[in-house]
Amino acid sequence: DTAVSQTPKYLVTQMGNDKSIKCEQNLGHDTMYWYKQDSKKFLKIMFSYNNKELIINETVPNRFSPKSPDKAHLNLHINSLELGDSAVYFCASSLMVSVSYNEQFFGPGTRLTVL
Amino acid sequence: GENVGLHLPTLSVQEGDNSIINCAYSNSASDYFIWYKQESGKGPQFIIDIRSNMDKRQGQRVTVLLNKTVKHLSLQIAATQPGDSAVYFCAENIAGTASKLTFGTGTRLQVTL
């Protein structure tokens, strides 16, 4: 069974549109994350939620709005999409907020292409 | 911000040989390090981790070495197999920054037959 799942896997859209990516984990973890991986494979954290509360916001434009309806879900909504938003977005989860010896499990990624 | 690792290099090794993937970090406040493996089209997968109070940790076919003096981390893979072909990332956590991981830019490992 999939531990961390994301939908959709691929998303192609026009500039200026609004889109959402959904993430769900069935591991019973308290902490969830969104990462962005650019075309050079550089992976950078965007947000982290612990038990539905935002704990990390890495100076991401406010066009990006994460929402955690419960601790098993963390969705990412992006308004007014720009070309530079094209990337692979990864959701991850971990048992608790402390990172040490607290493995982060990653989803399969959503490849977003903005035309 | 601080950088972990360098530009994305490629390491080519023959099947059965040992692989060594290197990573440099610059923040002396980092106290926890992880290696991740990312296969094509998939998310990163945890391999092994190490705290700053250790200089070596071993797993199955993998060993992580930490040299805090020169801020250097390495991942050694014994008897490299075709299934080891992937991009490998080191990541660091700075003490006191809770769940935040800073990733390096990765190394592509290609295993030739």
Interface residues (C-beta under 8 A of the other chain):
Chain A: V4 T31 Y33 K40 K41 F42 L43 K44 I45 S48 N50 I55 I56 E58 F90 A92 S94 V97 S98 V99 S100 Y101 N102 E103 Q104 F105 F106 G107 P108 G109
Chain B: H7 L8 D31 Y32 Q38 G41 K42 G43 P44 Q45 F46 D49 R51 V87 F89 N93 T97 A98 S99 K100 L101 T102 F103 T105 G106
